[in-house]
Amino acid sequence: MYQASKLDAILVTSDNLLRKFATDHAVEVHGHLWMFDNLVDGGLLSGSLAIEKLGELTEIVNPKLGLPSAECHKRIKKWGLLP
């Protein structure tokens, strides 16, 4: 939060308390899914690799992250991996 504020940068977090604090202090804040969207849309990450990394993030790195499953599935479909 400190660095985002000082650098006029975007804060990426899934922590709701930190999100509220950032919003209250006029710091732009987004979550992990926004980051994946931007990487895929920008051609920096393929859809299939994004799905793999999203799975690793939610199952191995931080199973308690609690990303909304409906939003995750929507992205999987968007990235062309589900009918």
C-alpha positions as CSV (number, residue, x, y, z in Angstrom):
1,M,0.0,0.0,0.0
2,Y,2.8,2.4,0.9
3,Q,4.6,1.8,-2.4
4,A,1.4,2.0,-4.5
5,S,0.6,5.3,-2.8
6,K,4.1,6.8,-3.2
7,L,4.5,5.7,-6.8
8,D,0.9,6.4,-7.9
9,A,0.7,2.8,-8.8
10,I,-2.0,0.1,-8.8
11,L,-2.3,-2.1,-5.8
12,V,-3.1,-5.8,-6.5
13,T,-4.5,-7.7,-3.6
14,S,-7.4,-10.0,-2.6
15,D,-7.4,-8.8,1.0
16,N,-10.7,-7.0,1.5
17,L,-9.5,-4.9,4.4
18,L,-6.5,-3.7,2.4
19,R,-8.8,-3.1,-0.6
20,K,-11.1,-0.8,1.5
21,F,-8.1,1.0,3.0
22,A,-6.7,1.6,-0.5
23,T,-10.0,2.8,-1.9
24,D,-10.5,5.1,1.1
25,H,-7.1,6.6,0.3
26,A,-7.7,7.0,-3.5
27,V,-5.3,4.2,-4.5
28,E,-6.4,2.2,-7.5
29,V,-6.8,-1.4,-6.4
30,H,-7.5,-4.7,-8.3
31,G,-7.5,-8.4,-7.5
32,H,-5.7,-11.4,-8.9
33,L,-8.2,-12.1,-11.6
34,W,-7.8,-8.6,-13.0
35,M,-4.1,-9.3,-13.2
36,F,-4.7,-12.6,-15.1
37,D,-7.1,-10.8,-17.4
38,N,-4.6,-8.1,-18.3
39,L,-1.8,-10.6,-18.9
40,V,-3.9,-12.8,-21.2
41,D,-5.5,-9.8,-23.0
42,G,-2.1,-8.2,-23.5
43,G,-0.7,-11.4,-25.0
44,L,1.9,-11.9,-22.2
45,L,0.3,-15.1,-21.0
46,S,-1.5,-17.7,-23.1
47,G,-5.0,-18.8,-22.0
48,S,-3.9,-22.3,-21.3
49,L,-0.9,-21.1,-19.2
50,A,-3.1,-18.7,-17.3
51,I,-5.5,-21.5,-16.4
52,E,-2.5,-23.6,-15.2
53,K,-1.2,-20.8,-13.1
54,L,-4.6,-19.9,-11.8
55,G,-5.0,-23.5,-10.7
56,E,-1.6,-23.4,-9.0
57,L,-2.4,-20.2,-7.2
58,T,-5.7,-21.4,-5.8
59,E,-4.7,-25.0,-5.1
60,I,-1.0,-24.9,-4.1
61,V,0.2,-21.4,-3.4
62,N,-2.8,-20.2,-1.4
63,P,-5.8,-22.6,-1.1
64,K,-7.4,-20.1,1.3
65,L,-7.3,-17.3,-1.3
66,G,-11.0,-17.7,-2.0
67,L,-11.2,-16.5,-5.5
68,P,-14.8,-16.7,-6.7
69,S,-15.3,-19.9,-8.6
70,A,-17.9,-18.5,-10.9
71,E,-15.5,-15.8,-12.0
72,C,-12.7,-18.3,-12.4
73,H,-14.9,-20.5,-14.6
74,K,-16.0,-17.5,-16.6
75,R,-12.4,-16.7,-17.5
76,I,-11.7,-20.4,-18.3
77,K,-14.5,-20.2,-20.8
78,K,-13.4,-16.9,-22.1
79,W,-9.9,-18.2,-22.7
80,G,-11.4,-20.9,-24.8
81,L,-10.8,-23.9,-22.6
82,L,-14.4,-24.8,-21.8
83,P,-17.3,-25.3,-24.2
